[in-house]
């Protein structure tokens, strides 16, 4: 099972993931048609036909993530992701996994701030079986104290191994807790250790009953299928699950105006190369004014989206002082999100000089903006790069699922390229000037022990 607590945080792997998940794209289908319908119990179903290969990706997205957790119960969304792989009244523990393996398929799950998703990639003939398993565990899990204790120990060890033993992950948590003053995005997806230790069966059962219902879920099926077939199978499986109580709107605490510059520093003997990232609170696709999120996407592409970006060309190629440098905008969030720039020095270069060079590029683009030619090339690169992701069914399913789980629609996905094409140079400059103010930012420093002592 995969934990998606941080998607960007200054690493190249995170940049690669953000490239295919930050924004919605065109549908990769034979005829461009994407089917979208509701079952009688309120479950939304999206079908993305793609007949190039005899495989299908099946995903169930629940509109529940760690940002929706009750106070004092941090980590329960991720904990429950684990519990979903346990026994039900109809299937023994591990039976689902064995069924997927027996046909040469794959399955997994992940938890993020705004949603939890479960997915399988199998041959089309197995789609009905996958739906049956997922529909079964939507309501029929066996949650006893032994199951709770065993899996709670697993997530506690996961936190020790993936967070507490990794200086970068520890710094990421501290930066999040500093950047976000009020919004629940400040709480790690995996949870705080002292709260994770107290999660119990009563907590799990209440969480399950409230959120794991068909009317709080989105089914996305991409691959060698037809909408009519998917609809018939969905009605036969998911359609038999009773609708749950209507949930109130997902209204969370609002971030106050940020008017200070904050820094977080972690020194550790295990760190060999220093690095830094600076973050700003900015609107997401769900919260932005028309055109703002698209402009932020292009700003990230121009400033630090790849080896043609300003940061890479200036710091890595021309000055030769950085080993890496980039920028990321994580647009698919339910609430406000963050815009990040990051870099690490090369050779004998000083981190302070690298940071100053990054700051100068940010200030320059906020003051002078970008050229028309630069913007058009960025649009071409950006749209082309995410369209390439259409070659993978799971990427397509992720794009639609993450958009629908955070307040968007199928139409938003389909219209995104046109909205990107309409962004002007003035709009890019305006969002840079409006949001990328260093006096309203949070910077995290990861330093070797020896450097901190100098």
Secondary structure, 3 states (H helix, E strand, C coil): CEECCCCCCCCHHHHHHHHHHCCCCCCCCCCCCEEEEECCCCCEEEEEECCCCCCEEEEEEECCCHHHCCCCCCCHHHHHHHHCCCCECCCCCCHHHHHHHHCCCEEEEEECCCCEEEEEEECHHHHHHHHHHHHHHHHCECCCHHHHHHHHHHHHHHHHHHHHCCHHHHHHHHHHHHHCCCCHHHCCCCCCHHHHCCCCHHHHHHHHHHHCCHHHEEEEEEECCCHHHHHHHHHHCHHHCCCCCCCCCCCCCCCCCCCCCEEEEEEECCCCCCEEEEEEEECCCCCCCCCHHHHHHHHHHHHHCCCCCHHHHHHHHHCCCEEEEEEEECCCCCCCEEEEEEEEECCCCCHHHHHHHHHHHHHHHHHHCCCHHHHHHHHHHHHHHHHHHHHCHHHHHHHHHHHHCCCCCHHHHHHHHHHHHCCCHHHHHHHHHHHCCHHHCEEEEEEEHHHHHC
